Amino acid sequence: QVQLLASGGGLVQPGGSLRLSCAASGSIFGINLMGWYRQAPGNERELVASITIISSGTTRYQDSVKGRFTISRDNARKAVYLQMNNLEPEDTAVYYCNARRYGEDYWGRGTLVTVSS
């Protein structure tokens, strides 16, 4: 089993920044992909950004966050970070850390990000 501990959510004004962190523990050997998803009220969960944990660290972003969000990793700790800049009210959601290991998805508890003035 993989456990994911996420932190860093909170309330921020439009244009502000937040940094989310997620660390994996337990059976971390074999994790090859980590990322962040989000779910706003009334919406389905959607991919925000992902990064491969092995090799070159290929990243993938949702179009709406490109140029504003940056995902990074710490391979040794099996940790992933999401730097969110120039936040918009539309970014308000519960953000979930995800890890994929041998084709199985693991989820952390969500962390709430609220962008409001």
C-alpha distances in whole Angstrom, upper triangle without the diagonal:
4,7,10,13,16,20,23,25,28,32,34,37,37,38,36,32,29,26,22,20,16,14,10,9,6,5,8,10,11,11,15,15,15,17,19,20,22,24,27,29,30,28,25,22,23,22,24,23,20,20,19,17,19,23,25,23,24,25,25,27,28,32,32,31,32,34,33,29,27,24,23,20,20,18,18,16,14,16,18,21,23,27,29,33,35,33,35,35,33,30,30,26,23,21,17,15,13,11,11,9,11,13,10,10,8,11,12,15,18,21,24,27,30,33,37,40
4,7,10,13,17,20,21,25,28,30,34,34,34,32,29,25,22,19,16,12,10,7,6,5,5,6,9,10,9,12,13,12,14,16,17,20,21,25,27,28,26,24,20,21,20,21,20,17,17,16,15,17,21,23,20,22,22,22,24,25,29,29,27,29,31,29,25,24,20,19,17,16,15,15,13,11,12,14,17,20,23,25,29,32,30,32,32,30,27,27,24,20,18,14,12,10,8,9,9,12,13,10,9,7,9,9,12,15,18,21,24,27,30,33,37
4,7,10,13,17,18,22,25,27,31,32,32,30,26,23,20,16,14,10,8,6,5,6,8,9,12,14,12,15,14,12,14,15,16,18,20,23,25,27,25,23,20,21,19,20,19,18,18,18,16,19,23,24,21,23,22,23,24,25,28,29,26,28,30,28,24,23,20,19,17,16,16,16,13,11,11,13,16,18,22,23,27,30,28,30,30,29,25,25,22,18,16,12,10,10,9,11,12,15,16,13,11,8,8,7,10,13,15,19,21,25,28,31,34
4,6,10,13,15,18,22,24,27,28,28,26,23,19,16,13,10,6,6,5,6,9,11,10,14,15,12,14,13,10,11,11,13,15,17,21,23,25,23,21,17,18,17,17,16,15,16,16,15,18,21,22,19,21,20,20,21,22,25,25,23,25,26,24,21,19,16,16,14,14,14,15,12,10,9,10,12,14,18,20,23,26,24,26,26,25,22,21,18,15,13,9,7,8,8,11,12,16,16,14,11,8,7,5,8,10,12,16,18,21,24,27,31
4,7,11,12,16,19,21,25,26,26,24,20,17,14,11,8,5,5,7,8,11,14,13,17,18,15,17,16,13,13,12,14,15,18,20,22,25,23,22,18,19,18,18,17,16,17,18,17,20,24,24,21,22,21,21,21,23,26,25,23,25,26,23,20,19,16,16,14,14,16,16,12,11,9,10,12,14,17,18,22,25,23,25,25,24,21,20,18,14,12,10,8,10,11,15,16,20,20,17,15,11,9,6,7,9,10,14,16,19,22,25,28
4,7,9,12,16,18,21,22,23,20,17,13,11,7,5,4,7,9,11,15,17,15,19,20,16,18,16,12,11,10,12,13,15,17,20,23,21,20,17,17,16,15,15,15,16,18,17,21,24,24,20,21,19,20,19,20,23,22,20,22,23,20,17,16,14,14,14,14,16,17,13,12,10,9,9,11,13,15,18,21,19,21,21,21,17,17,14,11,9,8,7,10,12,15,18,21,21,19,16,12,10,7,7,7,7,10,12,16,18,22,25
4,6,9,13,15,18,20,20,17,14,11,9,6,5,6,9,12,14,18,20,19,22,23,20,21,19,15,14,12,14,14,16,18,20,23,22,22,18,19,18,16,16,17,18,20,19,23,26,25,22,23,21,21,20,21,24,22,19,22,22,19,16,16,14,15,15,15,18,19,15,15,12,11,10,10,12,13,17,19,17,20,20,20,16,15,14,12,10,10,10,13,15,19,21,25,25,22,19,16,13,10,9,9,6,9,10,14,16,19,22
4,7,10,11,15,17,17,14,11,7,6,4,6,9,12,15,18,21,24,22,25,26,22,23,20,17,15,13,14,14,16,17,20,23,22,22,19,19,18,16,16,17,19,21,21,25,27,26,22,23,21,21,19,20,22,21,18,20,20,17,14,15,14,15,15,17,20,21,17,17,13,12,10,9,10,11,13,16,14,17,17,18,14,14,13,11,10,11,11,15,18,21,24,28,27,25,22,19,16,13,12,10,7,9,8,12,13,16,19
4,7,9,13,14,15,12,10,7,8,6,9,11,15,17,20,23,25,24,27,27,24,25,22,18,15,12,13,12,14,14,16,20,19,19,17,17,17,15,16,18,20,23,23,27,29,28,24,25,22,21,19,19,21,19,17,19,20,16,14,15,15,17,18,20,22,24,21,20,16,14,12,11,11,10,13,15,12,14,14,15,12,10,10,9,8,10,12,16,19,22,25,29,28,26,22,19,16,13,12,9,5,5,5,8,10,13,16
4,7,10,13,14,11,10,8,10,10,13,15,18,21,24,27,29,27,31,31,28,28,25,22,19,16,16,14,15,15,16,20,20,21,19,19,19,17,19,21,23,26,27,30,32,31,27,28,25,24,22,21,23,20,18,21,21,17,16,18,18,20,21,23,26,27,24,23,20,18,15,14,13,12,14,15,12,13,13,15,12,10,10,10,11,14,15,19,22,26,29,32,31,29,25,23,19,16,14,12,8,6,5,6,8,11,13
4,7,10,12,10,10,9,12,13,16,18,22,25,27,30,33,31,34,35,31,31,28,24,21,18,18,15,16,15,16,20,20,22,20,21,21,18,20,23,26,29,29,33,35,33,30,30,26,25,23,22,23,20,18,21,21,17,17,19,20,22,24,26,29,30,27,27,23,21,18,16,15,13,13,13,11,12,11,13,11,9,11,12,13,16,18,22,25,29,32,35,34,32,28,26,22,20,18,15,11,8,6,5,6,7,9
4,7,8,6,7,8,11,13,16,19,23,26,29,32,34,32,35,35,32,32,28,25,22,19,19,16,17,16,18,21,21,23,21,21,21,18,20,23,25,29,29,33,34,32,29,29,25,25,22,21,22,18,16,19,19,15,15,17,19,21,24,26,29,31,28,27,24,21,18,15,13,11,11,10,8,9,9,12,11,10,12,14,14,18,20,23,26,30,33,36,35,33,30,28,24,22,20,17,14,11,8,6,5,6,8
4,6,5,8,10,14,16,20,23,26,29,32,36,38,35,38,38,35,34,31,27,24,21,21,18,19,17,19,22,22,24,23,23,23,20,22,25,27,31,32,35,36,34,31,30,27,26,23,22,22,18,17,19,18,15,16,19,21,23,26,28,32,34,31,30,27,24,20,18,15,12,11,9,8,8,8,12,11,11,14,16,17,21,23,26,29,32,36,39,38,36,32,31,27,25,24,20,17,14,11,8,5,5,5
4,5,9,11,15,17,21,23,27,30,33,37,38,36,39,38,34,34,30,27,23,20,20,18,19,17,19,21,21,23,22,21,21,18,20,24,26,30,31,34,35,33,30,29,25,24,20,19,19,15,14,17,16,12,14,17,20,23,26,29,32,34,32,31,27,24,20,17,15,11,10,7,5,5,6,10,10,10,14,17,17,21,23,26,29,32,35,38,37,36,32,31,28,26,25,21,18,15,12,9,6,6,6
4,7,10,14,16,20,23,27,30,33,37,38,35,38,37,34,33,29,26,23,20,21,19,20,19,21,24,23,25,23,22,21,18,19,23,25,28,30,33,34,31,28,27,24,23,19,19,18,15,13,15,13,10,12,15,18,21,24,27,30,32,30,30,26,23,19,16,13,10,7,4,5,6,9,12,11,13,16,18,18,22,23,26,29,32,35,38,37,36,32,31,28,27,26,22,19,17,13,12,9,10,10
4,7,11,14,17,20,24,27,30,34,35,33,36,35,32,31,28,25,21,19,20,18,20,19,21,24,23,25,23,22,21,18,19,22,24,27,28,31,32,30,27,26,23,22,19,19,19,16,14,16,14,11,12,14,17,19,22,25,28,30,28,27,23,21,17,14,11,8,6,5,6,8,11,13,11,12,15,17,17,20,21,24,27,30,33,37,35,34,31,29,26,24,23,20,17,15,12,11,8,10,10
4,7,10,13,17,20,24,27,30,32,29,32,32,28,28,25,21,18,16,17,16,19,18,21,24,23,24,22,20,19,16,16,19,20,24,25,28,29,27,23,23,20,20,17,18,18,16,13,15,13,9,9,11,14,16,18,21,24,26,24,23,20,17,13,10,7,5,4,6,6,10,12,14,11,12,15,16,15,18,18,21,24,27,30,33,32,31,28,26,24,22,21,18,15,14,11,11,10,12,13
4,7,10,13,17,20,23,27,29,26,29,29,25,25,22,19,16,14,15,14,17,17,20,23,22,22,20,19,18,14,15,17,19,22,22,26,27,25,22,22,19,19,17,17,19,16,13,15,15,11,10,11,12,14,16,18,22,23,21,20,17,14,10,8,6,5,7,9,8,12,13,14,11,12,13,13,12,15,15,18,21,24,27,31,30,29,25,23,20,18,18,15,12,11,9,10,10,13,15
4,7,10,13,17,20,24,25,23,25,26,22,22,19,16,14,12,14,14,17,18,22,25,23,23,20,19,17,14,13,15,16,19,19,22,24,22,19,20,17,18,16,17,19,17,14,16,15,12,9,9,10,11,13,15,18,20,17,17,13,11,7,6,4,6,9,12,11,14,16,17,13,14,14,14,11,13,13,16,18,21,24,28,27,26,23,21,18,16,16,14,11,12,10,13,13,17,19
4,7,10,14,17,20,22,20,22,23,19,20,17,13,11,9,12,12,15,17,20,23,21,20,17,16,15,12,12,13,14,17,17,21,23,22,18,19,16,17,15,16,19,18,14,16,17,14,11,10,9,10,12,13,16,18,15,14,11,8,6,5,6,8,11,14,13,16,17,17,13,14,13,12,9,10,9,13,15,18,21,25,24,23,19,17,15,12,13,11,9,10,9,13,14,18,20
4,7,10,13,17,19,16,19,20,17,17,15,12,10,10,13,14,17,19,22,25,23,22,19,18,16,14,13,13,14,16,15,19,21,20,17,18,16,17,17,18,21,20,17,19,19,17,13,12,10,10,10,11,13,15,12,11,7,6,5,7,9,11,15,18,17,20,21,21,17,17,16,14,11,10,9,12,13,17,19,23,23,21,18,16,14,11,12,12,10,13,13,16,18,21,24
4,7,10,14,15,13,16,17,13,15,13,9,9,9,12,14,17,20,22,25,23,21,18,17,15,14,13,12,13,14,13,17,20,20,16,18,16,17,17,19,22,22,19,20,21,19,15,14,11,11,9,10,12,13,10,9,5,5,6,9,12,14,18,21,19,22,23,22,18,18,17,14,11,9,6,9,10,13,15,19,19,18,15,12,10,8,10,11,10,14,15,18,20,24,27
4,7,10,12,10,13,15,12,14,13,10,11,12,15,17,20,23,26,28,26,24,20,20,18,17,16,14,14,15,12,16,19,19,17,19,18,19,20,22,25,25,22,23,24,22,19,17,13,12,10,9,10,11,7,6,4,7,9,12,15,18,21,24,23,26,27,26,22,22,20,17,14,12,9,10,10,13,14,18,19,17,15,12,11,9,12,13,13,17,18,22,24,27,30
4,7,9,7,10,12,9,12,11,9,12,13,16,18,21,24,27,29,27,24,21,21,19,18,17,15,14,14,12,15,18,19,17,19,18,20,21,23,26,27,24,25,26,25,21,19,16,14,11,11,10,10,7,6,6,9,12,15,18,20,24,27,26,28,29,28,24,24,22,19,16,13,9,9,8,11,11,15,16,14,12,10,10,9,12,14,15,19,21,24,27,30,33
4,6,6,10,12,11,14,14,13,15,17,19,21,24,27,29,31,29,27,23,24,22,22,20,18,18,17,14,17,20,22,20,22,22,23,25,26,30,30,28,29,30,28,25,23,19,18,15,13,12,11,9,8,9,12,15,18,21,24,28,31,29,32,32,31,28,27,25,21,19,16,13,12,11,13,12,16,17,15,14,11,12,11,14,16,18,22,23,27,30,33,36
4,6,9,11,11,15,16,15,17,19,21,24,26,29,31,33,31,28,25,25,24,24,23,20,20,19,16,18,22,24,22,24,24,25,27,29,32,33,31,32,33,32,28,26,22,21,18,16,15,14,11,11,13,16,19,22,25,27,31,34,33,35,35,34,31,30,27,24,21,18,15,14,12,13,12,14,17,14,14,11,13,13,16,19,20,24,26,30,33,36,39
4,6,8,8,12,14,14,17,19,21,24,26,30,32,33,31,28,25,25,23,24,23,20,19,17,15,16,19,22,20,22,23,24,26,28,32,33,31,31,33,32,28,26,22,21,18,16,14,13,12,11,13,16,20,22,26,28,32,35,34,36,36,35,32,31,28,25,23,19,16,14,11,11,9,11,14,12,13,11,14,14,18,20,23,26,28,32,34,38,41
4,6,6,9,11,11,15,17,20,23,25,29,31,33,30,27,24,24,21,22,20,17,15,14,11,12,16,18,17,19,20,21,24,26,29,30,28,28,30,29,25,23,19,17,14,13,10,10,9,7,10,13,17,20,23,26,29,32,31,34,34,33,29,30,27,24,21,18,14,12,9,10,8,11,13,12,12,11,13,14,17,20,21,25,27,30,33,36,39
4,6,9,12,13,16,19,22,25,28,32,34,35,33,30,26,26,23,24,21,18,16,14,11,11,14,17,16,19,20,22,25,27,31,32,30,30,31,31,27,24,21,19,15,14,11,10,11,9,13,15,19,22,25,28,31,35,34,36,37,35,32,33,30,27,24,21,17,15,11,11,8,10,13,13,14,13,16,17,21,23,25,28,30,33,36,39,42
4,6,9,11,15,18,21,24,27,30,33,34,31,28,25,24,21,22,20,16,14,12,9,9,13,16,15,17,18,20,23,25,28,30,28,28,30,30,26,24,20,18,15,15,11,12,13,10,13,15,19,22,25,28,31,34,33,35,36,34,31,32,29,27,23,20,17,14,10,8,5,6,10,11,12,12,16,17,21,23,25,28,30,33,35,39,42
4,6,8,11,15,17,20,23,27,30,31,28,25,21,20,18,19,16,13,11,9,7,8,12,14,13,14,15,17,19,22,25,27,25,25,27,26,23,20,16,15,12,12,10,11,11,8,11,12,16,18,21,24,27,30,29,31,32,31,27,28,26,23,20,17,13,10,7,6,4,7,9,9,10,10,13,14,18,20,21,25,26,30,31,35,38
4,7,10,14,16,20,23,27,30,31,27,24,21,19,16,17,14,11,9,6,5,6,9,11,10,11,12,14,17,19,23,25,23,22,24,24,21,18,15,14,11,12,10,12,13,9,12,12,15,17,21,23,26,29,28,30,32,30,27,28,26,24,20,17,14,11,8,6,6,8,9,10,11,12,14,16,20,21,23,26,26,30,31,35,38
4,7,11,13,17,20,23,26,27,24,21,17,16,13,13,11,7,6,4,5,8,11,12,9,9,10,11,13,16,19,21,19,19,21,21,18,16,12,12,10,12,11,14,13,10,11,10,13,14,18,20,23,26,25,27,28,26,23,24,22,20,17,14,11,8,6,5,7,10,10,10,9,11,12,14,18,18,20,22,23,26,28,31,35
4,7,10,14,17,20,24,25,22,19,15,14,11,11,9,6,6,6,7,10,13,13,10,11,10,11,12,15,18,19,17,17,19,19,15,13,10,10,9,11,10,13,12,9,8,7,10,11,15,17,20,23,22,24,25,23,20,21,19,17,13,11,7,5,4,6,9,12,12,12,9,9,10,11,14,15,16,19,19,23,24,28,31
4,7,10,14,17,20,22,19,16,13,11,8,8,6,4,6,8,10,13,16,15,12,11,9,9,10,11,15,16,14,15,17,16,12,11,8,9,10,12,13,16,15,11,10,7,9,9,12,14,17,20,18,20,21,19,16,17,15,14,10,8,6,5,7,9,12,15,14,14,11,11,10,11,13,13,14,16,16,19,21,24,28
4,7,10,13,17,19,16,14,10,9,6,5,5,6,9,12,13,17,19,18,15,14,11,10,10,10,14,14,12,14,16,14,11,11,9,11,12,15,16,19,17,14,12,9,9,8,11,12,15,17,16,17,18,16,13,14,12,10,7,6,5,6,9,12,15,18,17,15,12,11,10,10,11,10,11,12,12,16,17,21,24
4,7,10,14,15,12,10,6,5,4,5,7,9,12,15,17,20,22,21,18,17,14,12,10,10,13,13,12,14,17,15,13,13,12,15,16,19,20,22,20,17,15,12,12,11,14,13,16,18,16,16,17,14,11,12,9,8,6,5,6,7,11,13,16,19,17,16,12,12,10,10,11,9,11,12,12,15,16,20,24
4,7,10,12,9,8,5,5,7,7,10,12,16,18,20,24,26,25,21,20,17,15,12,11,14,12,12,15,18,15,13,15,14,17,18,21,23,25,23,20,18,15,14,12,14,13,16,17,14,14,14,11,9,9,6,5,4,6,9,10,14,16,20,23,20,19,15,14,12,12,11,8,9,9,9,12,14,17,21
4,7,8,6,6,4,6,9,10,13,15,19,22,24,27,29,28,25,23,20,18,15,13,16,14,14,18,20,18,16,18,18,21,22,25,26,29,26,23,21,19,18,16,18,16,19,19,16,15,13,11,10,9,5,5,7,8,12,13,17,19,22,25,22,20,17,16,13,13,12,9,10,10,10,12,14,17,20
4,6,5,7,8,9,12,12,16,18,22,25,27,30,32,31,28,26,23,20,17,15,17,14,15,19,21,18,17,20,20,23,25,28,29,32,29,27,24,21,20,17,19,16,18,18,15,13,11,9,8,7,4,6,9,11,15,17,20,22,26,28,26,24,20,20,17,16,15,11,12,10,10,10,12,14,18
4,6,8,10,12,15,16,19,22,26,28,30,34,36,35,31,30,26,24,21,18,20,18,18,22,25,22,21,24,24,27,28,31,33,35,32,30,27,25,23,21,22,20,22,21,18,16,13,11,12,9,7,9,12,14,18,19,23,25,28,31,28,26,22,22,18,18,16,13,14,11,12,12,14,15,19
4,7,10,12,16,17,21,23,27,29,31,35,37,36,32,31,27,24,22,19,20,18,20,23,26,24,23,26,26,29,30,33,34,37,34,31,29,27,26,23,25,23,24,24,20,18,15,13,14,12,10,12,14,16,20,21,24,26,29,31,28,26,23,23,20,20,18,16,17,15,16,15,17,18,22
4,7,9,12,14,17,20,23,26,28,31,33,32,29,27,24,21,18,15,17,15,17,20,23,21,20,23,23,26,27,30,32,34,32,29,27,24,24,21,23,20,22,22,19,17,15,12,12,12,9,11,13,14,17,18,21,23,26,28,25,23,20,20,18,19,17,15,16,15,15,15,17,19,22
4,6,10,12,16,17,21,23,26,29,31,30,27,25,22,19,17,14,16,16,17,20,23,22,20,22,21,24,26,28,29,32,30,27,25,22,22,20,22,21,23,23,20,19,17,14,14,13,11,11,12,12,15,15,19,19,23,25,21,20,17,17,15,17,16,14,16,15,16,17,19,21,25
4,7,9,12,14,18,20,22,25,27,27,23,22,19,16,14,12,15,15,15,18,21,20,18,19,18,21,22,25,26,28,26,23,21,19,19,17,19,18,21,22,19,18,17,14,13,13,10,9,9,9,12,12,15,16,20,22,19,17,14,14,12,13,13,11,13,13,14,16,18,21,25
4,6,9,11,15,18,20,23,25,24,21,19,16,13,11,9,12,11,12,15,18,17,15,16,15,19,20,23,24,27,25,22,20,17,17,15,17,16,19,20,17,17,16,13,12,13,10,11,10,10,12,11,14,16,19,21,18,17,14,15,13,15,15,13,15,15,15,17,18,21,24
4,6,8,11,14,17,20,21,20,17,15,12,9,8,6,10,11,10,12,16,15,12,13,12,15,17,20,21,24,22,19,17,14,14,12,15,14,17,19,17,17,17,14,12,14,12,12,10,9,10,10,12,13,17,19,17,16,13,14,13,14,15,13,15,15,15,18,18,22,25
4,7,11,14,16,20,21,19,16,14,11,8,6,5,9,9,7,9,12,11,9,10,9,13,15,18,20,23,21,19,16,13,12,9,12,11,13,15,13,14,15,13,10,12,11,11,9,10,10,11,13,15,19,21,19,19,16,16,14,15,16,13,14,14,13,15,16,19,23
4,7,11,13,16,17,16,12,11,7,5,4,6,10,11,8,9,12,11,8,8,7,10,12,15,17,20,19,16,14,10,10,8,11,11,14,16,15,16,18,16,13,15,14,14,11,11,10,10,12,13,17,19,18,18,15,15,14,15,17,15,15,16,15,18,18,22,25
4,7,10,12,14,13,9,8,6,5,7,9,13,14,12,12,15,14,11,10,7,9,10,13,14,17,16,13,12,9,10,9,12,14,17,19,18,20,22,19,17,19,17,16,13,12,10,9,9,10,14,16,15,15,13,14,13,15,17,16,17,19,18,21,22,25,29
4,6,9,10,9,6,5,4,7,9,12,15,17,15,14,16,16,13,10,7,7,7,11,11,14,14,11,11,8,10,10,13,15,18,21,21,23,25,23,20,22,20,19,16,14,12,10,10,11,13,15,15,16,14,15,15,16,19,19,19,21,21,24,25,28,31
4,6,7,7,5,5,7,9,12,15,18,20,18,17,19,20,16,14,10,10,9,11,10,13,14,11,11,10,13,14,17,19,22,25,24,27,28,26,23,25,24,22,19,17,14,12,10,10,11,13,13,15,14,15,16,18,21,21,22,24,24,27,28,32,35
4,7,8,6,8,10,13,15,19,21,23,21,20,21,21,18,15,12,10,7,8,6,9,10,8,9,9,12,14,17,20,23,26,26,28,30,28,25,27,25,23,20,17,14,12,10,10,10,13,14,15,14,15,16,17,21,21,22,25,25,28,29,33,36
4,7,6,9,12,14,18,21,24,26,23,22,24,24,21,18,15,13,10,11,8,10,12,10,12,13,16,18,20,23,26,29,29,32,34,32,29,30,29,27,23,21,17,15,13,12,12,13,14,16,16,17,19,20,24,25,26,28,28,32,33,37,39
4,6,8,12,15,18,22,24,26,24,22,23,24,22,18,16,13,12,12,10,13,15,13,15,15,17,19,21,24,27,30,30,33,35,33,30,32,31,29,26,24,20,19,16,15,15,16,17,19,20,21,23,24,27,28,28,31,31,34,34,38,41
4,6,9,13,16,20,21,24,21,19,20,21,19,16,13,12,11,12,11,14,16,15,15,14,16,18,19,22,24,27,28,30,33,31,28,30,29,29,25,23,20,19,17,17,17,18,19,21,21,22,23,24,28,27,28,30,29,32,32,36,39
4,6,10,13,17,19,21,18,17,18,19,16,12,10,8,8,10,9,13,14,12,13,11,13,14,16,19,21,24,24,27,29,27,24,27,26,25,21,20,17,15,14,14,16,17,18,19,18,19,20,21,24,24,24,26,25,29,29,33,35
4,7,10,14,16,18,16,14,16,17,15,12,10,10,11,13,13,17,18,15,15,13,14,14,16,18,20,23,23,25,28,26,23,26,25,24,21,20,17,16,15,14,16,18,17,19,18,20,20,22,25,24,24,26,25,28,28,32,35
4,7,10,12,15,13,11,13,14,11,9,7,9,10,14,14,18,18,15,14,12,12,12,13,15,17,20,20,22,24,22,19,22,21,21,18,17,15,14,14,14,17,19,18,19,18,19,19,20,22,21,21,23,22,25,25,28,31
4,7,9,12,10,9,12,13,11,10,9,11,13,17,17,21,21,18,17,13,14,12,14,15,17,19,19,20,22,20,17,20,19,19,16,16,15,14,14,15,18,19,18,19,17,18,18,20,22,20,21,22,21,23,23,27,29
4,6,8,7,6,9,10,8,9,9,12,14,18,19,23,22,19,18,14,13,11,12,12,14,16,15,16,18,16,14,17,16,17,14,15,14,14,16,17,20,22,20,21,18,19,18,19,21,19,19,19,18,20,20,23,26
4,6,6,7,10,11,10,11,12,15,18,21,22,26,25,22,20,17,16,13,14,13,15,15,14,14,16,13,12,15,14,16,14,15,15,15,17,18,22,24,21,22,19,20,19,20,21,18,19,19,17,19,18,21,24
4,6,5,9,10,10,12,14,17,20,24,25,29,28,25,23,20,18,15,16,14,15,15,14,14,16,13,12,16,16,18,17,18,19,19,21,22,25,27,25,25,23,24,22,23,24,22,21,21,19,20,19,22,24
4,6,9,9,9,12,14,18,21,25,26,30,29,26,24,20,18,15,14,12,12,12,11,10,12,10,9,13,14,16,15,17,18,19,22,23,27,29,27,27,24,24,22,23,23,20,20,18,16,17,15,18,20
4,6,5,6,9,11,14,18,21,23,27,25,23,21,17,15,11,11,8,9,10,9,10,12,10,9,12,13,15,14,16,16,18,20,22,25,28,26,26,23,23,21,21,22,19,18,17,14,15,14,17,20
4,5,6,8,11,14,17,21,23,26,26,23,21,17,15,12,12,10,10,11,12,13,16,14,12,16,17,19,17,18,18,19,21,22,26,28,26,27,24,25,23,23,24,22,21,20,18,19,18,21,23
4,6,8,11,14,18,21,23,27,26,24,22,18,16,13,11,10,9,9,11,13,16,15,14,17,19,21,18,20,20,21,23,25,28,31,29,29,27,27,25,25,26,23,22,22,19,20,18,20,22
4,7,10,13,17,20,23,26,25,23,20,17,14,10,8,6,5,6,8,10,13,13,11,14,16,18,16,18,18,20,22,24,28,30,29,29,26,26,24,23,24,21,19,18,15,16,14,17,19
4,7,10,14,17,20,22,21,20,17,13,10,7,6,4,6,8,9,11,14,14,11,14,15,16,13,15,15,17,19,21,24,27,26,26,23,22,20,20,21,18,16,16,14,15,14,18,20
4,7,10,14,16,19,18,17,14,11,8,6,5,7,8,12,12,15,18,17,14,17,17,18,14,16,14,16,17,19,22,25,24,24,22,21,20,19,21,19,17,18,16,18,18,21,23
4,7,11,13,16,15,13,11,7,6,5,6,9,12,15,15,18,20,19,15,18,17,17,13,14,12,13,14,16,19,22,21,21,18,18,17,17,19,17,16,18,16,19,19,23,25
4,7,10,13,12,11,9,6,5,7,8,11,14,18,18,21,23,22,19,21,20,19,16,15,13,14,14,16,18,21,21,21,19,18,18,17,20,19,18,20,19,22,22,26,28
4,6,9,9,7,6,4,6,9,11,15,17,21,21,24,26,25,22,23,22,21,17,16,12,13,12,14,16,19,19,20,18,17,17,16,19,19,18,21,20,24,25,28,31
4,6,6,6,5,6,8,12,14,17,20,24,24,27,29,28,25,26,25,23,19,18,14,15,13,15,16,19,21,21,19,18,18,17,20,20,20,23,23,26,27,31,33
4,5,5,7,8,11,15,17,20,23,27,27,30,32,31,27,28,27,25,21,19,15,15,13,14,14,17,18,19,18,17,18,18,21,22,22,25,25,29,30,34,36
4,6,8,11,14,17,19,23,26,29,29,32,34,33,30,31,29,27,23,21,17,17,15,16,15,18,20,20,20,19,20,19,22,23,23,27,27,31,32,36,38
4,5,9,12,15,18,21,24,28,27,30,32,31,27,28,26,24,20,18,15,15,13,15,15,18,20,19,18,16,17,16,19,20,20,24,24,28,29,33,35
4,7,10,14,17,20,23,27,26,29,30,29,25,26,24,22,18,16,12,12,9,11,12,15,16,16,15,13,14,14,17,18,19,22,23,26,28,32,35
4,7,10,13,16,20,23,23,25,27,26,22,23,21,19,15,14,10,11,10,13,14,17,18,17,15,14,13,12,15,16,16,19,19,23,25,28,31
4,7,10,13,16,20,19,22,24,23,19,20,19,17,13,12,8,9,10,13,15,18,18,18,15,14,13,12,15,15,14,17,17,21,22,25,28
4,6,10,13,16,16,19,21,20,16,18,17,15,12,12,9,11,12,16,18,22,21,21,18,16,15,13,15,14,13,15,14,18,19,22,25
4,6,10,13,12,15,17,17,13,15,14,14,10,11,10,12,14,17,20,23,23,22,19,18,16,14,16,14,12,14,12,15,16,19,22
4,7,10,10,14,16,16,13,15,15,15,13,14,13,16,18,21,24,27,26,26,22,21,19,18,18,16,14,15,12,15,15,18,20
4,7,7,10,13,13,10,12,13,14,12,14,14,17,19,22,26,29,28,27,24,22,20,19,19,16,14,13,10,12,11,15,17
4,5,9,12,13,11,13,15,17,15,18,18,21,23,26,29,32,31,30,27,26,24,22,22,19,17,16,12,13,11,14,16
4,7,10,11,10,12,15,18,17,20,21,23,26,29,32,35,33,33,29,29,26,25,24,21,19,17,13,13,10,12,13
4,7,8,6,9,12,14,14,17,19,21,24,27,31,34,32,31,27,26,24,22,22,18,16,14,10,9,7,9,11
4,5,5,8,11,14,15,18,20,23,26,28,32,35,33,32,28,28,25,24,23,19,17,14,11,9,6,8,10
4,5,6,9,13,14,18,20,23,27,29,33,36,33,32,28,28,24,23,22,18,16,13,10,7,5,6,9
4,5,8,12,13,16,19,21,25,27,31,33,31,30,26,26,23,22,21,17,16,13,10,9,8,10,13
4,6,9,10,13,16,18,21,24,28,30,28,27,23,23,20,19,18,14,13,10,8,8,7,10,13
4,7,9,13,16,18,22,25,28,31,29,27,24,22,19,18,16,12,11,8,5,5,5,8,12
4,6,9,13,15,19,22,25,28,26,24,20,19,16,15,13,9,8,6,6,7,9,12,15
4,7,10,13,17,19,23,26,24,22,18,16,13,11,9,6,5,4,6,8,11,14,18
4,7,10,13,16,20,23,21,19,15,14,10,9,9,5,5,6,7,10,13,16,20
4,6,10,13,16,19,18,16,12,10,7,6,6,5,7,9,11,14,16,20,23
4,7,10,13,17,16,14,10,8,6,5,8,7,9,12,13,17,19,22,26
4,7,10,13,12,10,7,6,5,7,10,10,12,15,16,20,22,26,29
4,7,10,10,8,6,5,7,9,12,13,16,19,20,24,26,29,33
4,7,6,5,5,6,9,12,15,17,19,22,23,27,29,32,36
4,5,5,7,8,11,14,18,19,22,25,26,30,32,36,39
4,6,9,11,14,17,21,23,25,28,30,33,35,39,42
4,7,10,13,17,20,21,24,27,28,31,33,37,40
4,7,10,14,17,18,22,24,26,29,32,35,39
4,7,10,13,15,18,21,22,26,28,31,35
4,7,10,12,15,18,20,24,27,30,33
4,7,8,12,15,17,20,23,26,30
4,6,9,12,15,18,21,25,28
4,7,10,13,16,20,22,26
4,6,9,13,16,19,22
4,7,10,13,16,19
4,6,10,13,16
4,7,10,13
4,6,10
4,7
4
